[in-house]
């Protein structure tokens, strides 16, 4: 999860959302800590994201080639 993804994760957790993260090299690894009663952010596989997520955001790096 890059810079933008981390900021989106933080904002969503502050709103009390459960956050599912998918980054193939890091799948199924728990990140973050409980904060103010909010659930942890968890790395999950893509199928779990598609089944369980109400909102999906996709973040890719900006390259010179556009």
PDB file of N, CA, C, O and CB in Angstrom:
ATOM      1  N   UNK A   1       0.858  -1.167   0.000  1.00  0.00           N
ATOM      2  CA  UNK A   1       0.000   0.000   0.000  1.00  0.00           C
ATOM      3  C   UNK A   1       0.900   1.224   0.000  1.00  0.00           C
ATOM      4  O   UNK A   1       1.762   1.382   0.865  1.00  0.00           O
ATOM      5  CB  UNK A   1      -0.974   0.001   1.224  1.00  0.00           C
ATOM      6  N   UNK A   2       0.689   2.069  -0.964  1.00  0.00           N
ATOM      7  CA  UNK A   2       1.529   3.246  -1.122  1.00  0.00           C
ATOM      8  C   UNK A   2       1.040   4.435  -0.317  1.00  0.00           C
ATOM      9  O   UNK A   2       0.198   4.303   0.571  1.00  0.00           O
ATOM     10  CB  UNK A   2       1.607   3.621  -2.565  1.00  0.00           C
ATOM     11  N   UNK A   3       1.583   5.595  -0.641  1.00  0.00           N
ATOM     12  CA  UNK A   3       1.286   6.824   0.082  1.00  0.00           C
ATOM     13  C   UNK A   3      -0.202   7.189   0.013  1.00  0.00           C
ATOM     14  O   UNK A   3      -0.825   7.456   1.040  1.00  0.00           O
ATOM     15  CB  UNK A   3       2.125   7.964  -0.473  1.00  0.00           C
ATOM     16  N   UNK A   4      -0.761   7.198  -1.189  1.00  0.00           N
ATOM     17  CA  UNK A   4      -2.176   7.561  -1.342  1.00  0.00           C
ATOM     18  C   UNK A   4      -3.071   6.525  -0.665  1.00  0.00           C
ATOM     19  O   UNK A   4      -4.013   6.883   0.042  1.00  0.00           O
ATOM     20  CB  UNK A   4      -2.547   7.688  -2.840  1.00  0.00           C
ATOM     21  N   UNK A   5      -2.780   5.252  -0.878  1.00  0.00           N
ATOM     22  CA  UNK A   5      -3.568   4.195  -0.246  1.00  0.00           C
ATOM     23  C   UNK A   5      -3.550   4.282   1.264  1.00  0.00           C
ATOM     24  O   UNK A   5      -4.567   4.054   1.920  1.00  0.00           O
ATOM     25  CB  UNK A   5      -3.062   2.847  -0.675  1.00  0.00           C
ATOM     26  N   UNK A   6      -2.391   4.614   1.818  1.00  0.00           N
ATOM     27  CA  UNK A   6      -2.276   4.764   3.277  1.00  0.00           C
ATOM     28  C   UNK A   6      -3.124   5.918   3.783  1.00  0.00           C
ATOM     29  O   UNK A   6      -3.741   5.822   4.844  1.00  0.00           O
ATOM     30  CB  UNK A   6      -0.816   4.981   3.680  1.00  0.00           C
ATOM     31  N   UNK A   7      -3.156   7.005   3.029  1.00  0.00           N
ATOM     32  CA  UNK A   7      -3.968   8.162   3.438  1.00  0.00           C
ATOM     33  C   UNK A   7      -5.460   7.842   3.352  1.00  0.00           C
ATOM     34  O   UNK A   7      -6.234   8.238   4.223  1.00  0.00           O
ATOM     35  CB  UNK A   7      -3.641   9.390   2.559  1.00  0.00           C
ATOM     36  N   UNK A   8      -5.859   7.131   2.313  1.00  0.00           N
ATOM     37  CA  UNK A   8      -7.264   6.725   2.186  1.00  0.00           C
ATOM     38  C   UNK A   8      -7.631   5.779   3.324  1.00  0.00           C
ATOM     39  O   UNK A   8      -8.703   5.902   3.917  1.00  0.00           O
ATOM     40  CB  UNK A   8      -7.525   6.046   0.812  1.00  0.00           C
ATOM     41  N   UNK A   9      -6.743   4.837   3.627  1.00  0.00           N
ATOM     42  CA  UNK A   9      -6.982   3.901   4.733  1.00  0.00           C
ATOM     43  C   UNK A   9      -7.183   4.647   6.044  1.00  0.00           C
ATOM     44  O   UNK A   9      -8.122   4.359   6.785  1.00  0.00           O
ATOM     45  CB  UNK A   9      -5.813   2.914   4.867  1.00  0.00           C
ATOM     46  N   UNK A  10      -6.310   5.602   6.332  1.00  0.00           N
ATOM     47  CA  UNK A  10      -6.404   6.374   7.575  1.00  0.00           C
ATOM     48  C   UNK A  10      -7.721   7.136   7.644  1.00  0.00           C
ATOM     49  O   UNK A  10      -8.388   7.132   8.679  1.00  0.00           O
ATOM     50  CB  UNK A  10      -5.225   7.351   7.692  1.00  0.00           C
ATOM     51  N   UNK A  11      -8.100   7.790   6.548  1.00  0.00           N
ATOM     52  CA  UNK A  11      -9.348   8.555   6.526  1.00  0.00           C
ATOM     53  C   UNK A  11     -10.554   7.640   6.738  1.00  0.00           C
ATOM     54  O   UNK A  11     -11.470   7.983   7.485  1.00  0.00           O
ATOM     55  CB  UNK A  11      -9.487   9.315   5.197  1.00  0.00           C
ATOM     56  N   UNK A  12     -10.555   6.493   6.090  1.00  0.00           N
ATOM     57  CA  UNK A  12     -11.677   5.558   6.231  1.00  0.00           C
ATOM     58  C   UNK A  12     -11.771   5.003   7.643  1.00  0.00           C
ATOM     59  O   UNK A  12     -12.868   4.867   8.185  1.00  0.00           O
ATOM     60  CB  UNK A  12     -11.539   4.411   5.235  1.00  0.00           C
ATOM     61  N   UNK A  13     -10.641   4.684   8.238  1.00  0.00           N
ATOM     62  CA  UNK A  13     -10.650   4.164   9.610  1.00  0.00           C
ATOM     63  C   UNK A  13     -11.158   5.226  10.579  1.00  0.00           C
ATOM     64  O   UNK A  13     -11.865   4.904  11.534  1.00  0.00           O
ATOM     65  CB  UNK A  13      -9.239   3.695  10.024  1.00  0.00           C
ATOM     66  N   UNK A  14     -10.802   6.493  10.342  1.00  0.00           N
ATOM     67  CA  UNK A  14     -11.290   7.572  11.209  1.00  0.00           C
ATOM     68  C   UNK A  14     -12.805   7.704  11.119  1.00  0.00           C
ATOM     69  O   UNK A  14     -13.452   8.158  12.063  1.00  0.00           O
ATOM     70  CB  UNK A  14     -10.625   8.904  10.835  1.00  0.00           C
ATOM     71  N   UNK A  15     -13.364   7.307   9.989  1.00  0.00           N
ATOM     72  CA  UNK A  15     -14.816   7.329   9.818  1.00  0.00           C
ATOM     73  C   UNK A  15     -15.472   6.061  10.356  1.00  0.00           C
ATOM     74  O   UNK A  15     -16.688   5.895  10.261  1.00  0.00           O
ATOM     75  CB  UNK A  15     -15.167   7.506   8.350  1.00  0.00           C
ATOM     76  N   UNK A  16     -14.660   5.167  10.922  1.00  0.00           N
ATOM     77  CA  UNK A  16     -15.188   3.949  11.524  1.00  0.00           C
ATOM     78  C   UNK A  16     -15.353   2.792  10.567  1.00  0.00           C
ATOM     79  O   UNK A  16     -15.982   1.788  10.901  1.00  0.00           O
ATOM     80  CB  UNK A  16     -16.485   4.234  12.144  1.00  0.00           C
ATOM     81  N   UNK A  17     -14.791   2.924   9.378  1.00  0.00           N
ATOM     82  CA  UNK A  17     -14.922   1.858   8.393  1.00  0.00           C
ATOM     83  C   UNK A  17     -13.952   0.711   8.667  1.00  0.00           C
ATOM     84  O   UNK A  17     -12.855   0.921   9.185  1.00  0.00           O
ATOM     85  CB  UNK A  17     -14.693   2.408   6.996  1.00  0.00           C
ATOM     86  N   UNK A  18     -14.364  -0.485   8.317  1.00  0.00           N
ATOM     87  CA  UNK A  18     -13.468  -1.642   8.288  1.00  0.00           C
ATOM     88  C   UNK A  18     -12.762  -1.574   6.941  1.00  0.00           C
ATOM     89  O   UNK A  18     -13.418  -1.410   5.912  1.00  0.00           O
ATOM     90  CB  UNK A  18     -14.249  -3.028   8.489  1.00  0.00           C
ATOM     91  N   UNK A  19     -11.454  -1.696   6.929  1.00  0.00           N
ATOM     92  CA  UNK A  19     -10.681  -1.512   5.705  1.00  0.00           C
ATOM     93  C   UNK A  19     -10.045  -2.831   5.277  1.00  0.00           C
ATOM     94  O   UNK A  19      -9.305  -3.455   6.038  1.00  0.00           O
ATOM     95  CB  UNK A  19      -9.600  -0.433   5.901  1.00  0.00           C
ATOM     96  N   UNK A  20     -10.343  -3.241   4.054  1.00  0.00           N
ATOM     97  CA  UNK A  20      -9.723  -4.419   3.453  1.00  0.00           C
ATOM     98  C   UNK A  20      -8.690  -3.927   2.450  1.00  0.00           C
ATOM     99  O   UNK A  20      -8.993  -3.087   1.603  1.00  0.00           O
ATOM    100  CB  UNK A  20     -10.790  -5.355   2.766  1.00  0.00           C
ATOM    101  N   UNK A  21      -7.479  -4.444   2.544  1.00  0.00           N
ATOM    102  CA  UNK A  21      -6.399  -4.025   1.660  1.00  0.00           C
ATOM    103  C   UNK A  21      -5.990  -5.185   0.774  1.00  0.00           C
ATOM    104  O   UNK A  21      -5.962  -6.335   1.211  1.00  0.00           O
ATOM    105  CB  UNK A  21      -5.192  -3.506   2.467  1.00  0.00           C
ATOM    106  N   UNK A  22      -5.671  -4.874  -0.481  1.00  0.00           N
ATOM    107  CA  UNK A  22      -5.154  -5.911  -1.370  1.00  0.00           C
ATOM    108  C   UNK A  22      -3.921  -5.378  -2.069  1.00  0.00           C
ATOM    109  O   UNK A  22      -3.975  -4.371  -2.776  1.00  0.00           O
ATOM    110  CB  UNK A  22      -6.225  -6.361  -2.403  1.00  0.00           C
ATOM    111  N   UNK A  23      -2.836  -6.051  -1.868  1.00  0.00           N
ATOM    112  CA  UNK A  23      -1.563  -5.739  -2.510  1.00  0.00           C
ATOM    113  C   UNK A  23      -0.896  -7.097  -2.671  1.00  0.00           C
ATOM    114  O   UNK A  23      -0.310  -7.599  -1.713  1.00  0.00           O
ATOM    115  CB  UNK A  23      -0.664  -4.699  -1.659  1.00  0.00           C
ATOM    116  N   UNK A  24      -0.965  -7.715  -3.863  1.00  0.00           N
ATOM    117  CA  UNK A  24      -0.554  -9.114  -4.025  1.00  0.00           C
ATOM    118  C   UNK A  24       0.725  -9.543  -3.302  1.00  0.00           C
ATOM    119  O   UNK A  24       0.739 -10.628  -2.721  1.00  0.00           O
ATOM    120  CB  UNK A  24      -0.382  -9.384  -5.447  1.00  0.00           C
ATOM    121  N   UNK A  25       1.803  -8.744  -3.309  1.00  0.00           N
ATOM    122  CA  UNK A  25       2.995  -9.209  -2.581  1.00  0.00           C
ATOM    123  C   UNK A  25       2.805  -9.286  -1.064  1.00  0.00           C
ATOM    124  O   UNK A  25       3.589  -9.944  -0.380  1.00  0.00           O
ATOM    125  CB  UNK A  25       4.154  -8.298  -2.883  1.00  0.00           C
ATOM    126  N   UNK A  26       1.777  -8.626  -0.533  1.00  0.00           N
ATOM    127  CA  UNK A  26       1.580  -8.563   0.916  1.00  0.00           C
ATOM    128  C   UNK A  26       0.276  -9.202   1.370  1.00  0.00           C
ATOM    129  O   UNK A  26      -0.133  -8.984   2.511  1.00  0.00           O
ATOM    130  CB  UNK A  26       1.618  -7.133   1.372  1.00  0.00           C
ATOM    131  N   UNK A  27      -0.379  -9.964   0.546  1.00  0.00           N
ATOM    132  CA  UNK A  27      -1.698 -10.515   0.867  1.00  0.00           C
ATOM    133  C   UNK A  27      -1.767 -11.189   2.223  1.00  0.00           C
ATOM    134  O   UNK A  27      -0.804 -11.799   2.689  1.00  0.00           O
ATOM    135  CB  UNK A  27      -2.102 -11.493  -0.181  1.00  0.00           C
ATOM    136  N   UNK A  28      -2.933 -11.062   2.844  1.00  0.00           N
ATOM    137  CA  UNK A  28      -3.290 -11.770   4.075  1.00  0.00           C
ATOM    138  C   UNK A  28      -2.364 -11.486   5.246  1.00  0.00           C
ATOM    139  O   UNK A  28      -2.125 -12.362   6.076  1.00  0.00           O
ATOM    140  CB  UNK A  28      -3.307 -13.234   3.818  1.00  0.00           C
ATOM    141  N   UNK A  29      -1.852 -10.292   5.317  1.00  0.00           N
ATOM    142  CA  UNK A  29      -1.020  -9.904   6.451  1.00  0.00           C
ATOM    143  C   UNK A  29      -1.727  -8.763   7.173  1.00  0.00           C
ATOM    144  O   UNK A  29      -2.168  -7.806   6.536  1.00  0.00           O
ATOM    145  CB  UNK A  29       0.426  -9.483   5.990  1.00  0.00           C
ATOM    146  N   UNK A  30      -1.836  -8.852   8.453  1.00  0.00           N
ATOM    147  CA  UNK A  30      -2.542  -7.843   9.231  1.00  0.00           C
ATOM    148  C   UNK A  30      -1.677  -6.601   9.382  1.00  0.00           C
ATOM    149  O   UNK A  30      -0.481  -6.700   9.657  1.00  0.00           O
ATOM    150  CB  UNK A  30      -2.937  -8.395  10.612  1.00  0.00           C
ATOM    151  N   UNK A  31      -2.281  -5.434   9.200  1.00  0.00           N
ATOM    152  CA  UNK A  31      -1.567  -4.176   9.385  1.00  0.00           C
ATOM    153  C   UNK A  31      -2.351  -3.295  10.334  1.00  0.00           C
ATOM    154  O   UNK A  31      -3.526  -3.556  10.594  1.00  0.00           O
ATOM    155  CB  UNK A  31      -1.338  -3.458   8.036  1.00  0.00           C
ATOM    156  N   UNK A  32      -1.726  -2.267  10.851  1.00  0.00           N
ATOM    157  CA  UNK A  32      -2.397  -1.333  11.746  1.00  0.00           C
ATOM    158  C   UNK A  32      -2.680  -1.944  13.100  1.00  0.00           C
ATOM    159  O   UNK A  32      -2.398  -3.118  13.341  1.00  0.00           O
ATOM    160  CB  UNK A  32      -3.681  -0.854  11.129  1.00  0.00           C
ATOM    161  N   UNK A  33      -3.235  -1.141  13.972  1.00  0.00           N
ATOM    162  CA  UNK A  33      -3.603  -1.590  15.307  1.00  0.00           C
ATOM    163  C   UNK A  33      -4.993  -1.077  15.601  1.00  0.00           C
ATOM    164  O   UNK A  33      -5.467  -0.136  14.965  1.00  0.00           O
ATOM    165  CB  UNK A  33      -2.584  -1.103  16.381  1.00  0.00           C
ATOM    166  N   UNK A  34      -5.654  -1.708  16.580  1.00  0.00           N
ATOM    167  CA  UNK A  34      -6.964  -1.194  16.980  1.00  0.00           C
ATOM    168  C   UNK A  34      -6.785   0.230  17.465  1.00  0.00           C
ATOM    169  O   UNK A  34      -5.850   0.549  18.199  1.00  0.00           O
ATOM    170  CB  UNK A  34      -7.618  -2.084  18.087  1.00  0.00           C
ATOM    171  N   UNK A  35      -7.695   1.065  17.041  1.00  0.00           N
ATOM    172  CA  UNK A  35      -7.610   2.471  17.410  1.00  0.00           C
ATOM    173  C   UNK A  35      -9.013   2.971  17.693  1.00  0.00           C
ATOM    174  O   UNK A  35      -9.847   3.001  16.788  1.00  0.00           O
ATOM    175  CB  UNK A  35      -6.928   3.315  16.292  1.00  0.00           C
ATOM    176  N   UNK A  36      -9.286   3.356  18.901  1.00  0.00           N
ATOM    177  CA  UNK A  36     -10.597   3.896  19.243  1.00  0.00           C
ATOM    178  C   UNK A  36     -11.744   2.951  18.943  1.00  0.00           C
ATOM    179  O   UNK A  36     -12.828   3.401  18.573  1.00  0.00           O
ATOM    180  CB  UNK A  36     -10.816   5.172  18.517  1.00  0.00           C
ATOM    181  N   UNK A  37     -11.530   1.650  19.094  1.00  0.00           N
ATOM    182  CA  UNK A  37     -12.600   0.692  18.861  1.00  0.00           C
ATOM    183  C   UNK A  37     -12.797   0.312  17.405  1.00  0.00           C
ATOM    184  O   UNK A  37     -13.641  -0.528  17.095  1.00  0.00           O
ATOM    185  CB  UNK A  37     -13.863   1.233  19.388  1.00  0.00           C
ATOM    186  N   UNK A  38     -12.019   0.926  16.495  1.00  0.00           N
ATOM    187  CA  UNK A  38     -12.161   0.592  15.085  1.00  0.00           C
ATOM    188  C   UNK A  38     -11.511  -0.751  14.795  1.00  0.00           C
ATOM    189  O   UNK A  38     -10.520  -1.122  15.424  1.00  0.00           O
ATOM    190  CB  UNK A  38     -11.546   1.687  14.203  1.00  0.00           C
ATOM    191  N   UNK A  39     -12.072  -1.470  13.846  1.00  0.00           N
ATOM    192  CA  UNK A  39     -11.480  -2.748  13.454  1.00  0.00           C
ATOM    193  C   UNK A  39     -10.143  -2.515  12.776  1.00  0.00           C
ATOM    194  O   UNK A  39      -9.868  -1.428  12.268  1.00  0.00           O
ATOM    195  CB  UNK A  39     -12.424  -3.528  12.522  1.00  0.00           C
ATOM    196  N   UNK A  40      -9.332  -3.530  12.774  1.00  0.00           N
ATOM    197  CA  UNK A  40      -8.031  -3.452  12.131  1.00  0.00           C
ATOM    198  C   UNK A  40      -8.187  -3.460  10.614  1.00  0.00           C
ATOM    199  O   UNK A  40      -9.173  -3.957  10.069  1.00  0.00           O
ATOM    200  CB  UNK A  40      -7.136  -4.611  12.584  1.00  0.00           C
ATOM    201  N   UNK A  41      -7.192  -2.898   9.961  1.00  0.00           N
ATOM    202  CA  UNK A  41      -7.089  -3.045   8.517  1.00  0.00           C
ATOM    203  C   UNK A  41      -6.424  -4.385   8.261  1.00  0.00           C
ATOM    204  O   UNK A  41      -5.496  -4.774   8.970  1.00  0.00           O
ATOM    205  CB  UNK A  41      -6.284  -1.860   7.859  1.00  0.00           C
ATOM    206  N   UNK A  42      -6.899  -5.086   7.249  1.00  0.00           N
ATOM    207  CA  UNK A  42      -6.392  -6.429   6.997  1.00  0.00           C
ATOM    208  C   UNK A  42      -6.123  -6.609   5.505  1.00  0.00           C
ATOM    209  O   UNK A  42      -6.946  -6.240   4.667  1.00  0.00           O
ATOM    210  CB  UNK A  42      -7.390  -7.496   7.503  1.00  0.00           C
ATOM    211  N   UNK A  43      -4.958  -7.182   5.185  1.00  0.00           N
ATOM    212  CA  UNK A  43      -4.691  -7.578   3.809  1.00  0.00           C
ATOM    213  C   UNK A  43      -5.489  -8.838   3.521  1.00  0.00           C
ATOM    214  O   UNK A  43      -5.456  -9.794   4.297  1.00  0.00           O
ATOM    215  CB  UNK A  43      -3.163  -7.806   3.564  1.00  0.00           C
ATOM    216  N   UNK A  44      -6.209  -8.837   2.400  1.00  0.00           N
ATOM    217  CA  UNK A  44      -7.007  -9.994   1.998  1.00  0.00           C
ATOM    218  C   UNK A  44      -6.796 -10.247   0.508  1.00  0.00           C
ATOM    219  O   UNK A  44      -6.241  -9.406  -0.200  1.00  0.00           O
ATOM    220  CB  UNK A  44      -8.519  -9.771   2.316  1.00  0.00           C
ATOM    221  N   UNK A  45      -7.244 -11.415   0.035  1.00  0.00           N
ATOM    222  CA  UNK A  45      -7.118 -11.695  -1.396  1.00  0.00           C
ATOM    223  C   UNK A  45      -8.187 -10.931  -2.173  1.00  0.00           C
ATOM    224  O   UNK A  45      -9.158 -10.439  -1.599  1.00  0.00           O
ATOM    225  CB  UNK A  45      -7.233 -13.217  -1.670  1.00  0.00           C
ATOM    226  N   UNK A  46      -7.992 -10.840  -3.478  1.00  0.00           N
ATOM    227  CA  UNK A  46      -8.883 -10.061  -4.328  1.00  0.00           C
ATOM    228  C   UNK A  46     -10.316 -10.578  -4.300  1.00  0.00           C
ATOM    229  O   UNK A  46     -11.253  -9.781  -4.344  1.00  0.00           O
ATOM    230  CB  UNK A  46      -8.371 -10.063  -5.745  1.00  0.00           C
ATOM    231  N   UNK A  47     -10.504 -11.880  -4.229  1.00  0.00           N
ATOM    232  CA  UNK A  47     -11.857 -12.445  -4.176  1.00  0.00           C
ATOM    233  C   UNK A  47     -12.602 -11.976  -2.927  1.00  0.00           C
ATOM    234  O   UNK A  47     -13.798 -11.692  -2.990  1.00  0.00           O
ATOM    235  CB  UNK A  47     -11.796 -13.982  -4.207  1.00  0.00           C
ATOM    236  N   UNK A  48     -11.909 -11.894  -1.799  1.00  0.00           N
ATOM    237  CA  UNK A  48     -12.528 -11.409  -0.563  1.00  0.00           C
ATOM    238  C   UNK A  48     -12.925  -9.951  -0.711  1.00  0.00           C
ATOM    239  O   UNK A  48     -14.003  -9.551  -0.272  1.00  0.00           O
ATOM    240  CB  UNK A  48     -11.572 -11.583   0.632  1.00  0.00           C
ATOM    241  N   UNK A  49     -12.063  -9.155  -1.325  1.00  0.00           N
ATOM    242  CA  UNK A  49     -12.394  -7.744  -1.567  1.00  0.00           C
ATOM    243  C   UNK A  49     -13.669  -7.659  -2.394  1.00  0.00           C
ATOM    244  O   UNK A  49     -14.581  -6.909  -2.045  1.00  0.00           O
ATOM    245  CB  UNK A  49     -11.226  -7.008  -2.290  1.00  0.00           C
ATOM    246  N   UNK A  50     -13.746  -8.413  -3.477  1.00  0.00           N
ATOM    247  CA  UNK A  50     -14.918  -8.350  -4.362  1.00  0.00           C
ATOM    248  C   UNK A  50     -16.193  -8.805  -3.664  1.00  0.00           C
ATOM    249  O   UNK A  50     -17.269  -8.277  -3.945  1.00  0.00           O
ATOM    250  CB  UNK A  50     -14.686  -9.202  -5.600  1.00  0.00           C
ATOM    251  N   UNK A  51     -16.093  -9.771  -2.762  1.00  0.00           N
ATOM    252  CA  UNK A  51     -17.274 -10.279  -2.053  1.00  0.00           C
ATOM    253  C   UNK A  51     -17.731  -9.354  -0.932  1.00  0.00           C
ATOM    254  O   UNK A  51     -18.931  -9.174  -0.728  1.00  0.00           O
ATOM    255  CB  UNK A  51     -16.983 -11.651  -1.484  1.00  0.00           C
ATOM    256  N   UNK A  52     -16.784  -8.765  -0.204  1.00  0.00           N
ATOM    257  CA  UNK A  52     -17.123  -8.087   1.043  1.00  0.00           C
ATOM    258  C   UNK A  52     -17.121  -6.564   0.994  1.00  0.00           C
ATOM    259  O   UNK A  52     -17.741  -5.925   1.845  1.00  0.00           O
ATOM    260  CB  UNK A  52     -16.190  -8.516   2.079  1.00  0.00           C
ATOM    261  N   UNK A  53     -16.445  -5.970   0.024  1.00  0.00           N
ATOM    262  CA  UNK A  53     -16.304  -4.510   0.020  1.00  0.00           C
ATOM    263  C   UNK A  53     -17.553  -3.816  -0.515  1.00  0.00           C
ATOM    264  O   UNK A  53     -18.155  -4.260  -1.493  1.00  0.00           O
ATOM    265  CB  UNK A  53     -15.096  -4.103  -0.813  1.00  0.00           C
ATOM    266  N   UNK A  54     -17.927  -2.730   0.136  1.00  0.00           N
ATOM    267  CA  UNK A  54     -19.001  -1.873  -0.359  1.00  0.00           C
ATOM    268  C   UNK A  54     -18.444  -0.802  -1.291  1.00  0.00           C
ATOM    269  O   UNK A  54     -19.126  -0.358  -2.214  1.00  0.00           O
ATOM    270  CB  UNK A  54     -19.755  -1.222   0.810  1.00  0.00           C
ATOM    271  N   UNK A  55     -17.219  -0.396  -1.048  1.00  0.00           N
ATOM    272  CA  UNK A  55     -16.540   0.620  -1.853  1.00  0.00           C
ATOM    273  C   UNK A  55     -15.151   0.085  -2.172  1.00  0.00           C
ATOM    274  O   UNK A  55     -14.470  -0.444  -1.294  1.00  0.00           O
ATOM    275  CB  UNK A  55     -16.464   2.011  -1.103  1.00  0.00           C
ATOM    276  N   UNK A  56     -14.727   0.222  -3.432  1.00  0.00           N
ATOM    277  CA  UNK A  56     -13.383  -0.189  -3.829  1.00  0.00           C
ATOM    278  C   UNK A  56     -12.683   1.006  -4.461  1.00  0.00           C
ATOM    279  O   UNK A  56     -13.234   1.648  -5.355  1.00  0.00           O
ATOM    280  CB  UNK A  56     -13.425  -1.402  -4.818  1.00  0.00           C
ATOM    281  N   UNK A  57     -11.477   1.306  -4.002  1.00  0.00           N
ATOM    282  CA  UNK A  57     -10.667   2.345  -4.630  1.00  0.00           C
ATOM    283  C   UNK A  57      -9.416   1.691  -5.187  1.00  0.00           C
ATOM    284  O   UNK A  57      -8.917   0.715  -4.627  1.00  0.00           O
ATOM    285  CB  UNK A  57     -10.307   3.484  -3.620  1.00  0.00           C
ATOM    286  N   UNK A  58      -8.913   2.225  -6.282  1.00  0.00           N
ATOM    287  CA  UNK A  58      -7.726   1.697  -6.937  1.00  0.00           C
ATOM    288  C   UNK A  58      -6.727   2.835  -7.076  1.00  0.00           C
ATOM    289  O   UNK A  58      -7.066   3.907  -7.577  1.00  0.00           O
ATOM    290  CB  UNK A  58      -8.070   1.067  -8.329  1.00  0.00           C
ATOM    291  N   UNK A  59      -5.505   2.605  -6.637  1.00  0.00           N
ATOM    292  CA  UNK A  59      -4.477   3.644  -6.657  1.00  0.00           C
ATOM    293  C   UNK A  59      -3.271   3.128  -7.420  1.00  0.00           C
ATOM    294  O   UNK A  59      -2.714   2.082  -7.087  1.00  0.00           O
ATOM    295  CB  UNK A  59      -4.078   4.071  -5.217  1.00  0.00           C
ATOM    296  N   UNK A  60      -2.871   3.870  -8.448  1.00  0.00           N
ATOM    297  CA  UNK A  60      -1.708   3.486  -9.244  1.00  0.00           C
ATOM    298  C   UNK A  60      -0.751   4.668  -9.321  1.00  0.00           C
ATOM    299  O   UNK A  60      -1.188   5.817  -9.257  1.00  0.00           O
ATOM    300  CB  UNK A  60      -2.131   3.022 -10.669  1.00  0.00           C
ATOM    301  N   UNK A  61       0.548   4.407  -9.458  1.00  0.00           N
ATOM    302  CA  UNK A  61       1.506   5.503  -9.536  1.00  0.00           C
ATOM    303  C   UNK A  61       1.393   6.248 -10.867  1.00  0.00           C
ATOM    304  O   UNK A  61       1.092   5.652 -11.902  1.00  0.00           O
ATOM    305  CB  UNK A  61       2.929   4.975  -9.349  1.00  0.00           C
ATOM    306  N   UNK A  62       1.636   7.537 -10.824  1.00  0.00           N
ATOM    307  CA  UNK A  62       1.672   8.359 -12.026  1.00  0.00           C
ATOM    308  C   UNK A  62       3.033   8.171 -12.681  1.00  0.00           C
ATOM    309  O   UNK A  62       4.071   8.296 -12.030  1.00  0.00           O
ATOM    310  CB  UNK A  62       1.402   9.868 -11.699  1.00  0.00           C
ATOM    311  N   UNK A  63       3.016   7.872 -13.964  1.00  0.00           N
ATOM    312  CA  UNK A  63       4.276   7.693 -14.685  1.00  0.00           C
ATOM    313  C   UNK A  63       4.398   8.742 -15.780  1.00  0.00           C
ATOM    314  O   UNK A  63       3.400   9.347 -16.172  1.00  0.00           O
ATOM    315  CB  UNK A  63       4.372   6.270 -15.285  1.00  0.00           C
ATOM    316  N   UNK A  64       5.596   8.959 -16.271  1.00  0.00           N
ATOM    317  CA  UNK A  64       5.818   9.943 -17.336  1.00  0.00           C
ATOM    318  C   UNK A  64       5.077   9.572 -18.608  1.00  0.00           C
ATOM    319  O   UNK A  64       4.675  10.453 -19.368  1.00  0.00           O
ATOM    320  CB  UNK A  64       7.305  10.079 -17.629  1.00  0.00           C
ATOM    321  N   UNK A  65       4.891   8.286 -18.851  1.00  0.00           N
ATOM    322  CA  UNK A  65       4.211   7.848 -20.073  1.00  0.00           C
ATOM    323  C   UNK A  65       2.701   8.058 -20.005  1.00  0.00           C
ATOM    324  O   UNK A  65       1.995   7.867 -20.996  1.00  0.00           O
ATOM    325  CB  UNK A  65       4.510   6.385 -20.334  1.00  0.00           C
ATOM    326  N   UNK A  66       2.214   8.450 -18.834  1.00  0.00           N
ATOM    327  CA  UNK A  66       0.809   8.782 -18.685  1.00  0.00           C
ATOM    328  C   UNK A  66      -0.012   7.649 -18.268  1.00  0.00           C
ATOM    329  O   UNK A  66      -1.224   7.792 -18.104  1.00  0.00           O
ATOM    330  CB  UNK A  66       0.275   9.312 -19.913  1.00  0.00           C
TER     331      UNK A  66
END
